[in-house]
Amino acid sequence: MNVKRLRIFHEVFVTGSITRAAERSFVSQPAASKMLTNFEAEIGYKLFVRSNGKLIPTDEAHFLHDEVYSLLHSLNHLEDSLKTARNNRAGRLRICSIFGPTYRFLPELIAKYVDKYPGVQISMHHSGCSGIRQGVSSGQYQIGLVDKSQSSFSHESVALDMPCQIAVHKDHPAAKLEIVTPEDIGNSPWVTLDSENVTTKSLKMHYENRNLDFNRIIEVHTTVHALSFVELGMGVTLVDALNCRHFNDIFRMENVRLRPFRPRILEPLEVITSNVHPLSGMAREFYDRLLEELNACIGEAEKREQTVRAN
């Protein structure tokens, strides 16, 4: 398999243009066109059809691209590792996480790590849980943070439960309470993560157990998006301990108030590593520090709630 042809295929896939693919690959347009033609001849089917001046991927191209992209990504990591070894530089830390921890928690932790190991190369990505699990299994990432607990023969994992608070608009009657319950929310609309999310399911179950209507009007992908709707007075949402920790210094949402919510709802977070590719000493040090900080965050959240109950 010719790697140059795979790169041209990837570039045409993302740009829809042979010309742009050639520019991004630093080859001539005729050379890029020939490589794509030869690649299609090699595999025996068309990868693109032309429409309105653009090259549109076929179904076969969509199926193939995920594998090609993963391979190219691994090759890039290999090239970087070879250069690192040649230059006698420090190692590389490769992390992939769901969106929440990448917003502030991981960057702060990485900054402290780089301060100690200034030569280390950092790769931090965010993705969906299945992509993170696959990346850790293949060795593409050393450490992954996912929000769905799932047993696997290819992962070592540590599961943590992050306490949630409720975010309400400052003008909502519940904003004046120290602890908020579903009855206090009344018929106010909820902004939640998708229906299969653990916190959404737990919230819905508690409403059903209390014979209350669960008025969910907006579904979002991240807590950050949910908070934006709360800021606009469009509903209430749950916020996990990590986002609560950085709420005041990052989100700066003056119209939003965070309050403890009862019954208690926990957001699962799982830290995974490969049980086939052992962590290097430097990566293990980061991993240990990561778990320490996550447990500290949980401890801070529980301490805040104990203070509220004591008052």
Beta strands, then each sheet from edge to edge (+ up, - down):
strand 1: 48-51
strand 2: 54-57
strand 3: 92-97
strand 4: 121-126
strand 5: 143-146
strand 6: 155-169
strand 7: 190-192
strand 8: 216-219
strand 9: 237-240
strand 10: 256-260
strand 11: 266-274
sheet 1: 1+ 2-
sheet 2: 4+ 3+ 5+ 11- 6+ 9-
sheet 3: 4+ 3+ 5+ 11- 6+ 10-
sheet 4: 7+ 8+
end
